[in-house]
Amino acid sequence: MNNNETTVPHMILEQFPHIGEAIELPDEVKGDLTAEHNFLFPIIMKEYKKEWAIVCEEVDKGIEAGTLVFNGETGTITKV
């Protein structure tokens, strides 16, 4: 995994530590960016819509500013 690569759910966990504390990643997905994303995505979309919207707005601004690149195929975001 590229250290500059992340996903929206991971950005949410970074910015809102209480969410990370509330969600326990299963051992079988830990350390795999895509597997973690696939596990986190439905939980965050259902339970943390406000935080999702905040981070998505930040991602949109980052894409516009050229500091983030979004890969729609993988769902990953690269910090440039």
Residue pairs with C-beta under 8 A, 6 or more apart in sequence:
1 33
2 78
4 78
4 79
4 80
5 33
5 76
5 77
5 78
5 79
6 14
6 33
6 76
6 77
6 79
7 33
7 36
7 37
7 40
7 41
7 75
7 76
7 77
8 41
8 44
8 52
8 55
8 56
8 59
8 75
8 77
9 36
9 37
9 40
9 41
9 44
10 33
10 36
10 37
10 40
11 55
11 58
11 59
11 77
12 19
12 40
12 44
12 48
12 51
12 52
12 55
13 19
13 20
13 23
13 40
14 20
15 51
15 54
15 55
16 48
16 51
19 44
19 48
19 51
23 40
23 43
23 44
25 36
25 39
25 40
26 39
28 35
29 35
29 36
29 38
29 39
30 36
33 76
34 74
34 75
37 75
37 76
41 75
44 51
44 52
45 52
59 68
59 70
59 77
62 68
62 77
62 79
63 69
63 70
66 80
67 79
67 80
68 77
68 78
68 79
68 80
69 77
69 78
69 80
70 76
70 77
71 77
71 78
